[in-house]
Amino acid sequence: TMTLAELNKAAESANLTEARRHFQQLLADPKTSSKTVVWNTLLKAHANAGDLVGAERCFREMEQKGVRTNEKTYGKLVEAAAKAAEP
């Protein structure tokens, strides 16, 4: 969908405000709300911004909502931790 592409673009530029906005639109749609790729893309935004706290919060929300995780999910968490630790 166009919104997923827009979410990805915001994630790549670490624009958390835009990423959250697109994510909320995808979350409102039952066809995309539980898709791992949507959640992982939001994790990517947090990782690129070096926002470990936000990434952890997103991950916990994924678990609570029963969204399936995969290797990319954990990779983005590691990336967020690494970028948060950078000086």
Secondary structure, 3 states (H helix, E strand, C coil): CHHHHHHHHHHHCCCHHHHHHHHHHHHCCCCCCCCHHHHHHHHHHHHHCCCHHHHHHHHHHHHHCCCCCCHHHHHHHHHHHHHHHCC
